[in-house]
Amino acid sequence: MEVNQLIINSLTPFSTIDFPNRLAAVLFCQGCTWRCGYCHNPHLLTRQTGTSLSWKEIEIFLQSRQNLLDAVVFSGGEPTLQNGLLSGVQRIKQLGFKVGLHTAGIRPNHLLKVLPELDWVGFDIKAPVADYAKITGSQNSGHNALKSAHYLLDSGVDYEFRTTIHPLFFDEQKLLELATQLAKLGVKRYLLQSCRTTHCLDKTLSTAPRKNEWQTEQFLQKIRAILPVVKVNI
Ligand code: SF4
C-alpha cells in the first residue's frame, strides 16, 4: 500500500509527552471505528476529512527537522486502520527518526505486521476485557484489544500501557480488576491518566461529576502492589 494513501489530518511539530524521553513530531491519522464517549478527537473519527496533509508536505517538514527531533509518532484516530501505515513507518525510519505508535489495538493483525518496524508503542488499554463495549460501542473491541496486547508484549518492542479514567466507567474495584488482568498479561509499564472532559464525543460525559478517589496515595499503593511501575497523569 502506497504511503500517499495515508490520510494524515494534522501534525504537531514538537512534543515532549508523546514518546517518553524523546523529542517527537506527532502525525494524527484520520479515522477510527470505535466511538468512545470520552474521545476528545471527534474530528478524527470519520474516514473523510475536510483538510489533510500530503505525504510530500510531511517529508519536507521532517527533512527540515532532522537534527532537531528524535522521533515521529503516529497517533489518531487509530493509525492501524490505515493500510498505508507500514509504508509510512518505513519512510520515517529512512529519514533517520525513531518511530512511535499510539494505538488502542483495534486491528491486531495489522499491528502485528507493523510491530517489527516500531521503536515504541503507547497502548491505550480501556478497561477489563468484558467492559470494553460499554466504552467503545463496539462488540468485539475487548477481544481485539487483548489480542493486540499479546502481540505487543510478545514482540519485545518498548511500550507503555495507558488507561484513561472517566469516573462513570471506573471505580476503585474496576481499576484493581484491570490492573490484575494487566499483571497476568505481563505488563511492566503502566500509566493512569485522568480523562479530559472538554470536547468529549458524548457531551454528557463532559458534565459528569469528577470523582478522583483513584488519585489518592493510599489507592495508588494498592495498584502498585499489583503492577510495580505505575505513572500517574492527573
Ligand atoms: S479508540 Fe481512541 S480515537 Fe477511537 S474513539 Fe476511542 S478514544 Fe477516540
Residues whose N, C-alpha, C, O or C-beta is under 5 A from the ligand:
A	BS01	SF4	C32 W34 R35 C36 C39 G76 G77 E78 A104
